Every structure is written in C-alpha cells, then in structure tokens.
Amino acid sequence: MNENVTKLLDASMWDLATCDANGVPNVVPVAFKKVTEDGKLLVGDVFLGTTLKNIEANGGKIAISVYDPKALEGYQIKGTASYVAEGAIVDEFKQIVEKVFKGAATAKGALVITPDTVIVTTPGPDNKKVLA
C-alpha cells in the first residue's frame, strides 16, 4: 500500500464488506481500526457478529472501502481476514473501546486483514487502477 492509501486509512472510517456462504452481502462501518507498519489492517470487534459469521463461511474474504468525501479520493482493498481473541492487539482495542463507551462496551477480539489488492475508486483517469 502506498502512502496515500495509508494516510486515508488512518484518517477515515472504513466500510467492511463480506458475503455469507450464499452470497448475501453485508457491509458495516468501523471506527476502531489501525494500519500496522507491515501493512496489515486491524479492526476491533465490538459489533461484528454478522461480519465474523461471513468470514468464517467464506474463507475470510473481505473488502474495505475508504474514502474522503470532500477530496473524492478513495480506495477499495480486498484481502483475507482472520480473527484473534487475545493478545496485545485485542488488549489495545479493549482499552480504546472501553474509554470511548465509558465501560458500556468492549472489544471482544480483532480482525487481522491481509490486503491482496488495492484499487483506486477516485474519479478520474486512475479510477479502477490496481495499485497492489
């Protein structure tokens, strides 16, 4: 992922899209997220019940859309997600979520997404260009 993609991922909410075993789509916005130094995408599991069922049923396939509505810059990232229920990543998300929700909610785990493909969704000549 290039610097522009990483900057936008850091600054914006993400929409996660998955399909179940029958191809029924589901999309959810996520605010508890992080990009690691090695390019993995992390998402805290607070309300991801349907998303988790779908990635279990579809072999972990997931897509992320991220965009800046003012600049019209955007990217679609396709990859594979796995789930972790404990460890430093989960502990970090628990602290963040509990602070935001004042203890009324917590992170139950985290998705670790390995990007396979990054596609430009920005209007213009590079639209649909595959970056990685």
Salt bridges, closest charged atoms under 4 A:
GLU3 OE2 - LYS7 NZ 3.72
GLU92 OE2 - LYS34 NZ 3.21
